[in-house]
Amino acid sequence: MRLLFWVAVLFGGAVGLALFTQFNHSNVVLFYPPYRVELSLNLALALLLLVFFVVWTVLSTVRHLSEMPRRAAAYRERSRMNKAQAALRESIENLFAGRFARAERAAREAQSWEAQAQTAALVGARAAHRMQEIERRDAWMAQVTDPEREQARLVSMAELLVDARDADGALETIAQLQAQGGRQIHVQRIALRAHQHLKNWSEVLRLARSLEKRNALHPVLALRLKQMACEAMLEERRHDAEALSAFWRTLSADERRAARIAEPAARYFAALGRQDEARRIIEDALKVNWDSRLVLRYPDCARAGQALPQIQQAEKWLNEHPADADLYYALGVLCLGEQLWGKAQSSFERALKYADRNHQGRLRVRTHLALARLFEETERPEEAQRHYRESAMLAA
């Protein structure tokens, strides 16, 4: 449609010009004494148009000739820029492909364009780090001096230091970053790894909780890290009942009910003579998560001669878990402590009946030893010797 419009305009202009020249009988007279030049108006207009075209052509030629050095310089700059950008792309691709030597060479070529020289230095530093070239890595990083790239330099350096197991250096770098107001989730992940290397379990627990709340850690990984931290912090306080209680109160309900946390906590409380707290920990955890480690720890929560409440609770659990060998063993230990010989013997025998021969070999050994001690207490040495032999054979 646009082409048709301009064709119509062109033809219209041609028709108008033809009519103008056909009916135009005017003359142009130029006086320059003693000369006199007389021209038709049409010829005068044609000559003016020709002169304008010639002058315009000459001026354009002069302008283009004067701009040639600048254009040549711009062309060379564009060529250098395109080559540098191609080298940077190649460097990044080689870095991701694991060709670190090529990545470093390409990063050096990419520095030929000043605008991306420091970005290429960050790529070169990562490539050198992957090749365990620490001095070259630091030399690359030293080239990053632009304030706008300071955050990228600090985050990259912290990540590389953690990867090299220099946790102190990584945390020092993160401190510089946070002093500038940086609080990224990725930085928290790096800090989490650094504190994990240094076994700063309180910080590991804090960061794992924070990252889990932001959905920045897989739930399974977050749970595992929290369990590791809690286990270590419980062990640090295992000789101080007050410190142990104070730390236990800081844990969330989900953390308290995790088997890997509840079991050592109950063990330490029981060892410090706080059997009631140990019992509450295990009973609360078993309501949510039935776990053999907690069940086997349950007899340690009973005070000597005061195990009847635990026995009654174990019998209630048997209604829900009638074929649980660990629970029968725990019930037998509780009954053995209360000298309920018949009930203890039947519980141990059922534990042997339901115990998996392949996966619960240790439980069978412990059950035979418990039966042997029971028969010794009830003066049945022959049966005790038989169970001692059974336990020895299973242990072997």
Secondary structure, DSSP 8 states (H G I E B T S, - for coil): -HHHHHHHHHHHHHHHHHHHHHH---EEEEEETTEEEEEEHHHHHHHHHHHHHHHHHHHHHHHHHHHHHHHHHHHHHHHHHHHHHHHHHHHHHHHHHT-HHHHHHHHHHHTTSGGGHHHHHHHHHHHHHHTT-HHHHHHHHHT---GGGHHHHHHHHHHHHHHTT-HHHHHHHHHHHHHTT---HHHHHHHHHHHHHHT-HHHHHHHHHHHHHTT-S-HHHHHHHHHHHHHHHHHHTTT-HHHHHHHHHHS-HHHHH-HHHHHHHHHHHHHTT-HHHHHHHHHHHHHH---HHHHHHGGGG--TT--HHHHHHHHHHHHH-TT-HHHHHHHHHHHHHTT-HHHHHHHHHHHHHHS-TTT-HHHHHHHHHHHHHHHHHTT-HHHHHHHHHHHHHHH-
